[in-house]
Structure formats: C-alpha cells, structure tokens
Amino acid sequence: MERLNRQPVAEATGQAADLFAGIKRAVGMVPNAYAGIGSNSPAALQIVLATTEALGKGALSKKEIEAIKLAISGAVDCDYCLAAHSLAGKKVGIPVDDVIALREGRDSADAHLNAIATFARTVFTSRGTVPAEVVDAVKEAGYSDQQITETLLAIADITFTNLYNRVNDTVVDFPKI
C-alpha cells in the first residue's frame, strides 16, 4: 500500500494537471510513480521530466541511458524502476537477457553498455569517490567526458525516482520482465 498521497490523475489541477496531461499524451498513461510525485510536488515532477528530456538530447544513446537506469535500480532493488526500465530497455532494443544481466549487475552481451553500467554502479555504490582507474576504464571503452558527465545526471535522475518509489512503496503498474 502506498504511503504517500496520490490523488487521482483526473482530479489534478494546476501544474500537476498540466504535467499529467503531457505525460498522458506522450506515453498514453500516467505511471503511478509520476502520479505520486506530481500529486505531492509538481515542481519535483517537472524537474524529473526536464531531466529526462535533457538526457534524451545529450550524448548518451537511449540504450546507454536505460543501461545506467537498470544498473542503479538493480543496485537498490527498486521493483518499480526495475519493471519500468526493463520495459523501456526492451523498447529501445536491449535484448531481454541483457536487460536481466544489467539489472543483476552482470555483464550483458554488449561490452560497450557493460562499461557504462559498471561505471554507473561503481559511482553509485562508492558514493561518488571513484579511483582514477575507474574513470580511465570508461574512457578507454570509448566514452567522452560529456557522456561521463551525463551519466552522473542519469544516476541522479534514477536515484530520485528509486528513493521516491522505495519510500512510497509505489504500486508497480508495468509488466515484470
């Protein structure tokens, strides 16, 4: 049972209603996580959506962003984000076996995705203090300083939603992989 307020999407007003309408137009529904965040803080939801949009216009591919989000969600075992990003990962072309491997912190069949997922997991689990060798390894795998910086943003983005969903115990409304 969810622990924080979540008003029905149809009853939302003001900024929350506007954000929910945009989400519904884009994806056909308002996921429970977004409904909960927006019900409690439209400003927080606006930042989440803006961050997601900014990442989509950056140097990381959609597959790389989803690999990062799967790696971090797996590290915290957020059932909501694991379900959501497993579906998103499949939609951007990550094979199911690779989605599972990335979630579990194992190597997928894609060495390039493994490098960014490993880097993200290391940054997250080390609280940001990483040895120079870790940064060197992700650069040697072909990632630029821009991509590394955007990886940090993707980690911040998924960490917020992981935290929200873990605190709230958000009801999963995505299929399990």
Rosetta constraint file for C-alpha pairs under 8 A:
AtomPair CA 1 CA 169 HARMONIC 6.63 0.50
AtomPair CA 1 CA 170 HARMONIC 7.50 0.50
AtomPair CA 1 CA 171 HARMONIC 7.17 0.50
AtomPair CA 2 CA 168 HARMONIC 5.33 0.50
AtomPair CA 2 CA 169 HARMONIC 5.14 0.50
AtomPair CA 2 CA 170 HARMONIC 5.43 0.50
AtomPair CA 2 CA 171 HARMONIC 6.74 0.50
AtomPair CA 3 CA 167 HARMONIC 7.46 0.50
AtomPair CA 3 CA 168 HARMONIC 4.85 0.50
AtomPair CA 3 CA 169 HARMONIC 6.52 0.50
AtomPair CA 4 CA 36 HARMONIC 7.43 0.50
AtomPair CA 4 CA 40 HARMONIC 8.00 0.50
AtomPair CA 4 CA 168 HARMONIC 5.57 0.50
AtomPair CA 5 CA 36 HARMONIC 6.72 0.50
AtomPair CA 5 CA 39 HARMONIC 6.87 0.50
AtomPair CA 5 CA 40 HARMONIC 6.61 0.50
AtomPair CA 6 CA 35 HARMONIC 6.48 0.50
AtomPair CA 6 CA 36 HARMONIC 4.74 0.50
AtomPair CA 6 CA 37 HARMONIC 7.93 0.50
AtomPair CA 6 CA 39 HARMONIC 5.43 0.50
AtomPair CA 6 CA 40 HARMONIC 7.19 0.50
AtomPair CA 7 CA 11 HARMONIC 6.76 0.50
AtomPair CA 7 CA 12 HARMONIC 6.90 0.50
AtomPair CA 7 CA 35 HARMONIC 7.59 0.50
AtomPair CA 7 CA 36 HARMONIC 7.50 0.50
AtomPair CA 7 CA 39 HARMONIC 5.92 0.50
AtomPair CA 8 CA 12 HARMONIC 6.77 0.50
AtomPair CA 8 CA 35 HARMONIC 7.81 0.50
AtomPair CA 9 CA 17 HARMONIC 7.29 0.50
AtomPair CA 9 CA 20 HARMONIC 6.95 0.50
AtomPair CA 9 CA 30 HARMONIC 7.58 0.50
AtomPair CA 9 CA 35 HARMONIC 6.53 0.50
AtomPair CA 10 CA 17 HARMONIC 7.90 0.50
AtomPair CA 11 CA 17 HARMONIC 7.94 0.50
AtomPair CA 12 CA 16 HARMONIC 5.96 0.50
AtomPair CA 12 CA 17 HARMONIC 4.79 0.50
AtomPair CA 12 CA 39 HARMONIC 7.45 0.50
AtomPair CA 13 CA 17 HARMONIC 4.69 0.50
AtomPair CA 13 CA 18 HARMONIC 7.62 0.50
AtomPair CA 14 CA 18 HARMONIC 6.41 0.50
AtomPair CA 15 CA 19 HARMONIC 6.15 0.50
AtomPair CA 15 CA 42 HARMONIC 6.17 0.50
AtomPair CA 16 CA 20 HARMONIC 6.03 0.50
AtomPair CA 16 CA 38 HARMONIC 5.53 0.50
AtomPair CA 16 CA 39 HARMONIC 6.58 0.50
AtomPair CA 16 CA 42 HARMONIC 5.18 0.50
AtomPair CA 17 CA 21 HARMONIC 6.07 0.50
AtomPair CA 18 CA 22 HARMONIC 6.38 0.50
AtomPair CA 19 CA 23 HARMONIC 6.26 0.50
AtomPair CA 19 CA 38 HARMONIC 7.78 0.50
AtomPair CA 19 CA 42 HARMONIC 7.70 0.50
AtomPair CA 19 CA 45 HARMONIC 7.87 0.50
AtomPair CA 19 CA 46 HARMONIC 7.22 0.50
AtomPair CA 20 CA 24 HARMONIC 6.05 0.50
AtomPair CA 20 CA 30 HARMONIC 6.26 0.50
AtomPair CA 20 CA 34 HARMONIC 7.99 0.50
AtomPair CA 20 CA 35 HARMONIC 7.32 0.50
AtomPair CA 20 CA 38 HARMONIC 7.82 0.50
AtomPair CA 21 CA 25 HARMONIC 6.18 0.50
AtomPair CA 22 CA 26 HARMONIC 6.20 0.50
AtomPair CA 23 CA 27 HARMONIC 6.01 0.50
AtomPair CA 23 CA 28 HARMONIC 7.34 0.50
AtomPair CA 23 CA 29 HARMONIC 6.83 0.50
AtomPair CA 23 CA 30 HARMONIC 5.93 0.50
AtomPair CA 24 CA 28 HARMONIC 4.57 0.50
AtomPair CA 24 CA 29 HARMONIC 4.49 0.50
AtomPair CA 24 CA 30 HARMONIC 5.43 0.50
AtomPair CA 25 CA 29 HARMONIC 7.64 0.50
AtomPair CA 30 CA 34 HARMONIC 6.42 0.50
AtomPair CA 30 CA 35 HARMONIC 6.17 0.50
AtomPair CA 31 CA 35 HARMONIC 6.20 0.50
AtomPair CA 31 CA 173 HARMONIC 6.77 0.50
AtomPair CA 32 CA 36 HARMONIC 6.01 0.50
AtomPair CA 32 CA 170 HARMONIC 6.77 0.50
AtomPair CA 32 CA 171 HARMONIC 6.75 0.50
AtomPair CA 32 CA 172 HARMONIC 7.25 0.50
AtomPair CA 32 CA 173 HARMONIC 6.64 0.50
AtomPair CA 33 CA 37 HARMONIC 6.12 0.50
AtomPair CA 33 CA 161 HARMONIC 7.61 0.50
AtomPair CA 33 CA 164 HARMONIC 7.88 0.50
AtomPair CA 33 CA 165 HARMONIC 6.67 0.50
AtomPair CA 33 CA 170 HARMONIC 6.33 0.50
AtomPair CA 34 CA 38 HARMONIC 5.81 0.50
AtomPair CA 34 CA 45 HARMONIC 6.70 0.50
AtomPair CA 35 CA 39 HARMONIC 5.90 0.50
AtomPair CA 36 CA 40 HARMONIC 6.36 0.50
AtomPair CA 36 CA 170 HARMONIC 7.95 0.50
AtomPair CA 37 CA 41 HARMONIC 5.79 0.50
AtomPair CA 37 CA 42 HARMONIC 6.98 0.50
AtomPair CA 37 CA 44 HARMONIC 6.82 0.50
AtomPair CA 37 CA 45 HARMONIC 5.77 0.50
AtomPair CA 37 CA 164 HARMONIC 7.61 0.50
AtomPair CA 38 CA 42 HARMONIC 4.35 0.50
AtomPair CA 38 CA 43 HARMONIC 7.57 0.50
AtomPair CA 38 CA 44 HARMONIC 7.06 0.50
AtomPair CA 38 CA 45 HARMONIC 5.20 0.50
AtomPair CA 41 CA 45 HARMONIC 6.50 0.50
AtomPair CA 42 CA 46 HARMONIC 6.03 0.50
AtomPair CA 43 CA 47 HARMONIC 6.33 0.50
AtomPair CA 44 CA 48 HARMONIC 6.29 0.50
AtomPair CA 45 CA 49 HARMONIC 6.15 0.50
AtomPair CA 46 CA 50 HARMONIC 6.04 0.50
AtomPair CA 47 CA 51 HARMONIC 5.95 0.50
AtomPair CA 48 CA 52 HARMONIC 6.21 0.50
AtomPair CA 48 CA 157 HARMONIC 6.66 0.50
AtomPair CA 49 CA 53 HARMONIC 6.15 0.50
AtomPair CA 50 CA 54 HARMONIC 6.04 0.50
AtomPair CA 51 CA 55 HARMONIC 6.12 0.50
AtomPair CA 51 CA 153 HARMONIC 7.90 0.50
AtomPair CA 51 CA 157 HARMONIC 6.87 0.50
AtomPair CA 52 CA 56 HARMONIC 6.28 0.50
AtomPair CA 52 CA 157 HARMONIC 7.59 0.50
AtomPair CA 53 CA 57 HARMONIC 6.59 0.50
AtomPair CA 54 CA 58 HARMONIC 6.37 0.50
AtomPair CA 55 CA 59 HARMONIC 7.81 0.50
AtomPair CA 55 CA 60 HARMONIC 7.23 0.50
AtomPair CA 55 CA 65 HARMONIC 7.80 0.50
AtomPair CA 55 CA 150 HARMONIC 6.95 0.50
AtomPair CA 55 CA 153 HARMONIC 7.86 0.50
AtomPair CA 55 CA 154 HARMONIC 7.19 0.50
AtomPair CA 56 CA 60 HARMONIC 7.57 0.50
AtomPair CA 56 CA 61 HARMONIC 7.64 0.50
AtomPair CA 56 CA 62 HARMONIC 7.00 0.50
AtomPair CA 58 CA 147 HARMONIC 7.96 0.50
AtomPair CA 58 CA 150 HARMONIC 7.33 0.50
AtomPair CA 59 CA 146 HARMONIC 6.79 0.50
AtomPair CA 59 CA 147 HARMONIC 5.66 0.50
AtomPair CA 59 CA 150 HARMONIC 7.51 0.50
AtomPair CA 60 CA 64 HARMONIC 5.88 0.50
AtomPair CA 60 CA 65 HARMONIC 6.34 0.50
AtomPair CA 60 CA 147 HARMONIC 5.83 0.50
AtomPair CA 60 CA 150 HARMONIC 7.19 0.50
AtomPair CA 60 CA 151 HARMONIC 7.82 0.50
AtomPair CA 61 CA 65 HARMONIC 6.30 0.50
AtomPair CA 62 CA 66 HARMONIC 6.20 0.50
AtomPair CA 62 CA 92 HARMONIC 6.40 0.50
AtomPair CA 63 CA 67 HARMONIC 6.05 0.50
AtomPair CA 63 CA 89 HARMONIC 6.58 0.50
AtomPair CA 63 CA 92 HARMONIC 5.95 0.50
AtomPair CA 63 CA 93 HARMONIC 7.09 0.50
AtomPair CA 63 CA 94 HARMONIC 6.65 0.50
AtomPair CA 63 CA 113 HARMONIC 7.69 0.50
AtomPair CA 64 CA 68 HARMONIC 6.24 0.50
AtomPair CA 64 CA 113 HARMONIC 6.04 0.50
AtomPair CA 64 CA 116 HARMONIC 7.07 0.50
AtomPair CA 64 CA 117 HARMONIC 7.91 0.50
AtomPair CA 65 CA 69 HARMONIC 6.26 0.50
AtomPair CA 65 CA 151 HARMONIC 7.55 0.50
AtomPair CA 65 CA 154 HARMONIC 6.78 0.50
AtomPair CA 66 CA 70 HARMONIC 5.93 0.50
AtomPair CA 66 CA 85 HARMONIC 6.37 0.50
AtomPair CA 66 CA 88 HARMONIC 6.97 0.50
AtomPair CA 66 CA 89 HARMONIC 5.47 0.50
AtomPair CA 67 CA 71 HARMONIC 6.07 0.50
AtomPair CA 67 CA 89 HARMONIC 7.28 0.50
AtomPair CA 67 CA 99 HARMONIC 7.67 0.50
AtomPair CA 67 CA 102 HARMONIC 6.43 0.50
AtomPair CA 67 CA 113 HARMONIC 6.42 0.50
AtomPair CA 67 CA 114 HARMONIC 7.96 0.50
AtomPair CA 67 CA 116 HARMONIC 7.55 0.50
AtomPair CA 67 CA 117 HARMONIC 5.75 0.50
AtomPair CA 68 CA 72 HARMONIC 6.25 0.50
AtomPair CA 68 CA 116 HARMONIC 6.78 0.50
AtomPair CA 68 CA 117 HARMONIC 5.04 0.50
AtomPair CA 68 CA 120 HARMONIC 6.09 0.50
AtomPair CA 68 CA 121 HARMONIC 7.84 0.50
AtomPair CA 68 CA 151 HARMONIC 7.26 0.50
AtomPair CA 68 CA 154 HARMONIC 7.01 0.50
AtomPair CA 68 CA 155 HARMONIC 7.01 0.50
AtomPair CA 69 CA 73 HARMONIC 5.92 0.50
AtomPair CA 69 CA 85 HARMONIC 6.77 0.50
AtomPair CA 69 CA 154 HARMONIC 7.08 0.50
AtomPair CA 69 CA 155 HARMONIC 6.97 0.50
AtomPair CA 69 CA 158 HARMONIC 5.91 0.50
AtomPair CA 70 CA 74 HARMONIC 5.87 0.50
AtomPair CA 70 CA 81 HARMONIC 7.81 0.50
AtomPair CA 70 CA 82 HARMONIC 6.30 0.50
AtomPair CA 70 CA 85 HARMONIC 6.10 0.50
AtomPair CA 70 CA 86 HARMONIC 7.04 0.50
AtomPair CA 70 CA 99 HARMONIC 7.41 0.50
AtomPair CA 70 CA 102 HARMONIC 6.01 0.50
AtomPair CA 70 CA 103 HARMONIC 5.03 0.50
AtomPair CA 71 CA 75 HARMONIC 6.24 0.50
AtomPair CA 71 CA 102 HARMONIC 5.50 0.50
AtomPair CA 71 CA 103 HARMONIC 5.24 0.50
AtomPair CA 71 CA 104 HARMONIC 7.38 0.50
AtomPair CA 71 CA 105 HARMONIC 6.28 0.50
AtomPair CA 71 CA 117 HARMONIC 5.69 0.50
AtomPair CA 71 CA 118 HARMONIC 7.66 0.50
AtomPair CA 71 CA 120 HARMONIC 7.14 0.50
AtomPair CA 71 CA 121 HARMONIC 6.04 0.50
AtomPair CA 72 CA 76 HARMONIC 6.48 0.50
AtomPair CA 72 CA 103 HARMONIC 7.91 0.50
AtomPair CA 72 CA 120 HARMONIC 7.10 0.50
AtomPair CA 72 CA 121 HARMONIC 5.96 0.50
AtomPair CA 72 CA 124 HARMONIC 7.17 0.50
AtomPair CA 72 CA 155 HARMONIC 7.00 0.50
AtomPair CA 72 CA 158 HARMONIC 7.17 0.50
AtomPair CA 72 CA 159 HARMONIC 7.32 0.50
AtomPair CA 73 CA 77 HARMONIC 5.67 0.50
AtomPair CA 73 CA 78 HARMONIC 5.38 0.50
AtomPair CA 73 CA 79 HARMONIC 7.89 0.50
AtomPair CA 73 CA 81 HARMONIC 5.98 0.50
AtomPair CA 73 CA 82 HARMONIC 5.75 0.50
AtomPair CA 73 CA 103 HARMONIC 7.06 0.50
AtomPair CA 73 CA 158 HARMONIC 7.28 0.50
AtomPair CA 73 CA 159 HARMONIC 7.77 0.50
AtomPair CA 73 CA 162 HARMONIC 6.58 0.50
AtomPair CA 74 CA 78 HARMONIC 6.70 0.50
AtomPair CA 74 CA 82 HARMONIC 6.65 0.50
AtomPair CA 74 CA 102 HARMONIC 7.74 0.50
AtomPair CA 74 CA 103 HARMONIC 4.62 0.50
AtomPair CA 74 CA 104 HARMONIC 5.89 0.50
AtomPair CA 74 CA 105 HARMONIC 7.09 0.50
AtomPair CA 75 CA 103 HARMONIC 7.72 0.50
AtomPair CA 75 CA 104 HARMONIC 7.75 0.50
AtomPair CA 75 CA 105 HARMONIC 7.51 0.50
AtomPair CA 75 CA 121 HARMONIC 7.14 0.50
AtomPair CA 75 CA 125 HARMONIC 7.88 0.50
AtomPair CA 76 CA 162 HARMONIC 7.46 0.50
AtomPair CA 77 CA 82 HARMONIC 7.42 0.50
AtomPair CA 78 CA 82 HARMONIC 5.96 0.50
AtomPair CA 78 CA 162 HARMONIC 5.82 0.50
AtomPair CA 78 CA 165 HARMONIC 7.16 0.50
AtomPair CA 78 CA 166 HARMONIC 6.41 0.50
AtomPair CA 79 CA 83 HARMONIC 6.14 0.50
AtomPair CA 79 CA 172 HARMONIC 7.35 0.50
AtomPair CA 80 CA 84 HARMONIC 6.22 0.50
AtomPair CA 80 CA 162 HARMONIC 7.85 0.50
AtomPair CA 80 CA 165 HARMONIC 6.67 0.50
AtomPair CA 80 CA 170 HARMONIC 6.85 0.50
AtomPair CA 80 CA 171 HARMONIC 7.27 0.50
AtomPair CA 80 CA 172 HARMONIC 5.12 0.50
AtomPair CA 80 CA 173 HARMONIC 7.85 0.50
AtomPair CA 80 CA 174 HARMONIC 7.74 0.50
AtomPair CA 81 CA 85 HARMONIC 5.78 0.50
AtomPair CA 81 CA 161 HARMONIC 7.46 0.50
AtomPair CA 81 CA 162 HARMONIC 6.40 0.50
AtomPair CA 81 CA 165 HARMONIC 7.80 0.50
AtomPair CA 82 CA 86 HARMONIC 5.74 0.50
AtomPair CA 82 CA 103 HARMONIC 7.21 0.50
AtomPair CA 83 CA 87 HARMONIC 6.36 0.50
AtomPair CA 83 CA 172 HARMONIC 7.38 0.50
AtomPair CA 83 CA 174 HARMONIC 5.73 0.50
AtomPair CA 83 CA 175 HARMONIC 6.27 0.50
AtomPair CA 83 CA 176 HARMONIC 5.25 0.50
AtomPair CA 83 CA 177 HARMONIC 6.67 0.50
AtomPair CA 84 CA 88 HARMONIC 6.25 0.50
AtomPair CA 84 CA 174 HARMONIC 5.78 0.50
AtomPair CA 84 CA 175 HARMONIC 7.83 0.50
AtomPair CA 85 CA 89 HARMONIC 5.65 0.50
AtomPair CA 86 CA 90 HARMONIC 6.22 0.50
AtomPair CA 86 CA 99 HARMONIC 6.12 0.50
AtomPair CA 86 CA 100 HARMONIC 7.85 0.50
AtomPair CA 86 CA 176 HARMONIC 7.84 0.50
AtomPair CA 86 CA 177 HARMONIC 6.46 0.50
AtomPair CA 87 CA 91 HARMONIC 6.22 0.50
AtomPair CA 87 CA 174 HARMONIC 7.56 0.50
AtomPair CA 87 CA 175 HARMONIC 7.43 0.50
AtomPair CA 87 CA 177 HARMONIC 7.35 0.50
AtomPair CA 88 CA 92 HARMONIC 6.34 0.50
AtomPair CA 89 CA 93 HARMONIC 6.45 0.50
AtomPair CA 89 CA 94 HARMONIC 5.35 0.50
AtomPair CA 89 CA 95 HARMONIC 7.97 0.50
AtomPair CA 89 CA 99 HARMONIC 6.59 0.50
AtomPair CA 90 CA 94 HARMONIC 4.99 0.50
AtomPair CA 90 CA 95 HARMONIC 6.13 0.50
AtomPair CA 90 CA 96 HARMONIC 6.44 0.50
AtomPair CA 90 CA 99 HARMONIC 7.29 0.50
AtomPair CA 94 CA 98 HARMONIC 6.32 0.50
AtomPair CA 94 CA 99 HARMONIC 6.27 0.50
AtomPair CA 95 CA 99 HARMONIC 6.26 0.50
AtomPair CA 96 CA 100 HARMONIC 6.29 0.50
AtomPair CA 96 CA 177 HARMONIC 7.83 0.50
AtomPair CA 97 CA 101 HARMONIC 6.23 0.50
AtomPair CA 97 CA 108 HARMONIC 7.39 0.50
AtomPair CA 98 CA 102 HARMONIC 6.03 0.50
AtomPair CA 98 CA 107 HARMONIC 7.79 0.50
AtomPair CA 98 CA 108 HARMONIC 4.60 0.50
AtomPair CA 98 CA 109 HARMONIC 6.35 0.50
AtomPair CA 98 CA 110 HARMONIC 7.74 0.50
AtomPair CA 99 CA 103 HARMONIC 6.17 0.50
AtomPair CA 99 CA 108 HARMONIC 7.63 0.50
AtomPair CA 100 CA 104 HARMONIC 6.19 0.50
AtomPair CA 101 CA 105 HARMONIC 6.10 0.50
AtomPair CA 101 CA 106 HARMONIC 4.77 0.50
AtomPair CA 101 CA 107 HARMONIC 5.93 0.50
AtomPair CA 101 CA 108 HARMONIC 5.38 0.50
AtomPair CA 102 CA 106 HARMONIC 5.77 0.50
AtomPair CA 102 CA 107 HARMONIC 6.61 0.50
AtomPair CA 102 CA 108 HARMONIC 6.28 0.50
AtomPair CA 102 CA 114 HARMONIC 7.56 0.50
AtomPair CA 102 CA 117 HARMONIC 7.14 0.50
AtomPair CA 105 CA 118 HARMONIC 7.67 0.50
AtomPair CA 107 CA 111 HARMONIC 7.52 0.50
AtomPair CA 107 CA 114 HARMONIC 5.74 0.50
AtomPair CA 108 CA 113 HARMONIC 7.58 0.50
AtomPair CA 108 CA 114 HARMONIC 6.29 0.50
AtomPair CA 110 CA 114 HARMONIC 6.24 0.50
AtomPair CA 111 CA 115 HARMONIC 6.28 0.50
AtomPair CA 112 CA 116 HARMONIC 6.83 0.50
AtomPair CA 112 CA 141 HARMONIC 6.48 0.50
AtomPair CA 112 CA 142 HARMONIC 7.93 0.50
AtomPair CA 113 CA 117 HARMONIC 6.05 0.50
AtomPair CA 114 CA 118 HARMONIC 5.82 0.50
AtomPair CA 115 CA 119 HARMONIC 6.12 0.50
AtomPair CA 115 CA 137 HARMONIC 7.69 0.50
AtomPair CA 115 CA 138 HARMONIC 5.81 0.50
AtomPair CA 115 CA 141 HARMONIC 6.42 0.50
AtomPair CA 116 CA 120 HARMONIC 6.08 0.50
AtomPair CA 116 CA 138 HARMONIC 6.48 0.50
AtomPair CA 116 CA 143 HARMONIC 7.94 0.50
AtomPair CA 116 CA 151 HARMONIC 7.86 0.50
AtomPair CA 117 CA 121 HARMONIC 6.08 0.50
AtomPair CA 118 CA 122 HARMONIC 6.03 0.50
AtomPair CA 119 CA 123 HARMONIC 6.15 0.50
AtomPair CA 119 CA 134 HARMONIC 6.74 0.50
AtomPair CA 119 CA 135 HARMONIC 7.52 0.50
AtomPair CA 119 CA 138 HARMONIC 6.50 0.50
AtomPair CA 120 CA 124 HARMONIC 6.09 0.50
AtomPair CA 120 CA 151 HARMONIC 6.87 0.50
AtomPair CA 120 CA 152 HARMONIC 7.46 0.50
AtomPair CA 120 CA 155 HARMONIC 6.89 0.50
AtomPair CA 121 CA 125 HARMONIC 5.95 0.50
AtomPair CA 122 CA 126 HARMONIC 5.82 0.50
AtomPair CA 122 CA 128 HARMONIC 7.91 0.50
AtomPair CA 122 CA 130 HARMONIC 7.16 0.50
AtomPair CA 122 CA 134 HARMONIC 7.97 0.50
AtomPair CA 123 CA 127 HARMONIC 6.05 0.50
AtomPair CA 123 CA 128 HARMONIC 4.66 0.50
AtomPair CA 123 CA 129 HARMONIC 6.81 0.50
AtomPair CA 123 CA 130 HARMONIC 6.20 0.50
AtomPair CA 124 CA 128 HARMONIC 6.12 0.50
AtomPair CA 124 CA 155 HARMONIC 7.39 0.50
AtomPair CA 126 CA 130 HARMONIC 6.52 0.50
AtomPair CA 130 CA 134 HARMONIC 6.39 0.50
AtomPair CA 130 CA 135 HARMONIC 7.51 0.50
AtomPair CA 131 CA 135 HARMONIC 7.11 0.50
AtomPair CA 132 CA 136 HARMONIC 6.08 0.50
AtomPair CA 133 CA 137 HARMONIC 5.96 0.50
AtomPair CA 134 CA 138 HARMONIC 6.52 0.50
AtomPair CA 135 CA 139 HARMONIC 6.28 0.50
AtomPair CA 136 CA 140 HARMONIC 6.02 0.50
AtomPair CA 137 CA 141 HARMONIC 6.28 0.50
AtomPair CA 138 CA 142 HARMONIC 6.81 0.50
AtomPair CA 138 CA 143 HARMONIC 5.90 0.50
AtomPair CA 139 CA 143 HARMONIC 4.76 0.50
AtomPair CA 139 CA 144 HARMONIC 6.23 0.50
AtomPair CA 139 CA 145 HARMONIC 7.77 0.50
AtomPair CA 143 CA 147 HARMONIC 5.95 0.50
AtomPair CA 143 CA 148 HARMONIC 6.69 0.50
AtomPair CA 144 CA 148 HARMONIC 6.22 0.50
AtomPair CA 145 CA 149 HARMONIC 6.09 0.50
AtomPair CA 146 CA 150 HARMONIC 6.15 0.50
AtomPair CA 147 CA 151 HARMONIC 5.99 0.50
AtomPair CA 148 CA 152 HARMONIC 6.53 0.50
AtomPair CA 149 CA 153 HARMONIC 6.64 0.50
AtomPair CA 150 CA 154 HARMONIC 6.19 0.50
AtomPair CA 151 CA 155 HARMONIC 6.16 0.50
AtomPair CA 152 CA 156 HARMONIC 6.29 0.50
AtomPair CA 153 CA 157 HARMONIC 6.12 0.50
AtomPair CA 154 CA 158 HARMONIC 6.17 0.50
AtomPair CA 155 CA 159 HARMONIC 5.87 0.50
AtomPair CA 156 CA 160 HARMONIC 6.34 0.50
AtomPair CA 157 CA 161 HARMONIC 6.79 0.50
AtomPair CA 158 CA 162 HARMONIC 5.93 0.50
AtomPair CA 159 CA 163 HARMONIC 6.02 0.50
AtomPair CA 160 CA 164 HARMONIC 6.12 0.50
AtomPair CA 161 CA 165 HARMONIC 6.00 0.50
AtomPair CA 162 CA 166 HARMONIC 6.02 0.50
AtomPair CA 163 CA 167 HARMONIC 6.01 0.50
AtomPair CA 164 CA 168 HARMONIC 5.89 0.50
AtomPair CA 165 CA 169 HARMONIC 5.35 0.50
AtomPair CA 165 CA 170 HARMONIC 5.05 0.50
AtomPair CA 166 CA 170 HARMONIC 7.15 0.50
